[in-house]
């Protein structure tokens, strides 16, 4: 069974101006896939379609279940979504309250909730933030708290929209380590192509309203001409390598 299966999907915020059109893709269980593309190509829109936050044309299945209103409760037990804007995700007074909210609502017992929260905090290296009030945290702390909140749900699939945004170098490295350790299926949308290169074996490059390339991450991220055609640049680590070779 595919973790994610999308067939001829489409979406338009304005009639006649599709952001995504006739898009098809599938992601196997356990895959780590980078979703890249210039601003406005539809990466965040696709994430919202997959999680059922917005409607769609065509068919989207999560672990074999069709994404439609009657199935959303089941789908959201299987799929965790880290929003691009942390303030849209953190809505309880403290980090613990946010992390415990979904597990409690899905029927997890008190001891299991505590265990899930503590494990997620440990994985993300933010145990010291467990009872911190959300409004007192920095942007980077909020970002790590959002990731921990999703991990506490123990989902089978994790969607992440710009997870490294606002992170300092230390926390960015912690994030990369966590992503590489995670066994869950991952779809990561990001402009941080160096992070994508380090954490994903496959890349989907979106351009216009569809998919321009889909394949081996290293192959696509080393294709300077292709990236530039899609208004992207080589990852910084590859730019450095190219400059050294020229010298």
LOVOTOR-355894 format. One record per residue (C-alpha): z, y, x. Coordinates in pm, whole numbers, padded with zeros to 5 digits, always signed. Layout:
// residues N
ZYX...
***
This chain:
// residues 247
+00000+00000+00000-00086+00350+00124+00201+00596+00167-00027+00881+00053-00365+00844-00116-00569+01144-00230-00903+01104-00409-01137+01392-00498-00844+01633-00533-00890+02001-00602-00693+02315-00682-00772+02681-00751-00527+02970-00790-00811+03168-00949-01082+03020-01168-01400+02962-00973-01231+03013-00633-01103+02671-00521-00859+02657-00232-00914+02280-00212-01219+02099-00344-01313+01727-00358-01057+01639-00092-00992+01272-00014-00759+01122+00246-00514+00838+00293-00210+00797+00516-00062+00461+00608+00308+00384+00598+00477+00496+00920+00193+00722+01038+00267+01060+01190-00016+01297+01095-00068+01660+01191-00231+01892+00938-00395+02189+01108-00628+02474+01019-00651+02852+01007-00451+03061+00761-00573+03021+00405-00743+02683+00454-00512+02510+00204-00249+02332+00416+00052+02458+00218-00136+02415-00109-00201+02050-00025+00168+01999+00054+00263+02143-00285+00006+01922-00459+00146+01611-00288+00501+01694-00394+00402+01781-00752+00503+02145-00727+00161+02251-00851-00100+02067-01056-00425+01927-00923-00761+01784-01014-00849+01431-00905-00595+01166-00811-00290+01176-00582-00070+00871-00531+00259+00853-00342+00352+00493-00250+00119+00380-00527+00264+00608-00795+00040+00873-00951+00163+01229-00901+00208+01350-01257+00490+01505-01455+00641+01183-01591+00668+01034-01238+00805+01334-01045+01168+01216-01039+01064+00887-00881+00826+01053-00636+01086+01302-00517+01321+01017-00429+01052+00885-00195+00922+01214-00058+01107+01497+00116+00943+01838+00163+01052+02097+00420+00931+02434+00291+00776+02696+00518+01028+02952+00390+01384+02828+00452+01531+03068+00197+01327+02897-00075+01498+02567+00008+01860+02662+00073+02020+02768-00253+02380+02636-00238+02675+02817-00073+02700+02599+00240+02489+02361+00446+02694+02064+00324+02646+02164-00040+02269+02182+00008+02254+01852+00192+02467+01672-00065+02287+01812-00370+01988+01576-00387+02170+01254-00286+02436+01323-00552+02171+01388-00815+01996+01063-00726+02318+00870-00793+02451+00818-00441+02828+00761-00426+03068+01002-00255+03115+00795+00062+02742+00730+00095+02670+01102+00049+02915+01190+00328+02759+00926+00553+02402+01041+00482+02497+01405+00548+02680+01327+00873+02394+01110+01000+02138+01382+00929+02353+01649+01094+02393+01426+01399+02020+01358+01419+01936+01728+01411+02220+01834+01643+02382+02075+01396+02713+01907+01311+02882+02241+01384+02696+02396+01087+02821+02147+00827+03035+02395+00634+02868+02717+00742+02763+02958+00467+02387+02979+00443+02367+03357+00437+02549+03374+00772+02295+03160+00957+02008+03269+01179+01647+03184+01093+01647+02897+01342+01974+02757+01209+01837+02768+00855+01525+02585+00967+01726+02302+01125+01951+02290+00816+01644+02249+00593+01522+01957+00803+01869+01797+00792+01878+01846+00415+01559+01642+00377+01676+01370+00616+01997+01329+00415+01781+01220+00121+01657+00924+00330+01299+00960+00203+01015+00723+00287+00775+01015+00342+00849+01356+00496+00625+01659+00448+00693+01951+00683+00533+02294+00653+00557+02485+00983+00880+02310+01090+00899+02476+01434+00871+02832+01303+01172+03053+01405+01311+02784+01638+01424+02871+01991+01299+02645+02275+01609+02422+02267+01594+02357+01892+01216+02316+01906+01267+02041+02166+01536+01885+01942+01287+01891+01653+01016+01721+01862+01260+01453+01974+01366+01394+01613+01007+01371+01491+00924+01116+01757+01233+00909+01669+01168+00914+01293+01029+00596+01141+00937+00769+00814+00577+00854+00729+00523+01216+00834+00267+01481+00742+00328+01795+00948+00141+02119+00879+00163+02359+01170-00005+02620+01387+00210+02491+01676-00062+02268+01817+00143+02178+02124+00410+02029+01895+00142+01846+01695-00001+01702+02017+00344+01573+02115+00442+01426+01778+00129+01307+01596-00116+01030+01677-00361+01155+01414-00479+01502+01310-00646+01625+00992-00830+01954+01050-00886+02157+00733-01156+02422+00714-01279+02606+00408-01174+02403+00105-01190+02058+00263-01152+01842+00574-01359+01923+00882-01224+01645+01108-00984+01353+01078-00899+01129+01369-00722+01081+01700-00496+01379+01769-00574+01411+02139-00948+01388+02079-00950+01664+01816-00701+01892+01992-00903+01879+02314-01226+01977+02137-01237+02349+02222-01567+02414+02045-01455+02247+01723-01122+02431+01719-01287+02767+01783-01537+02707+01502-01234+02664+01275-01065+02979+01414-00812+02789+01623-00746+02767+01996-00662+02484+02231-00291+02397+02257-00129+02609+02531-00062+02304+02749-00435+02223+02751-00530+02585+02820-00302+02578+03123-00459+02251+03240-00810+02396+03200-00718+02708+03400-00569+02499+03682-00886+02289+03700-01100+02604+03723-00893+02726+04019
***
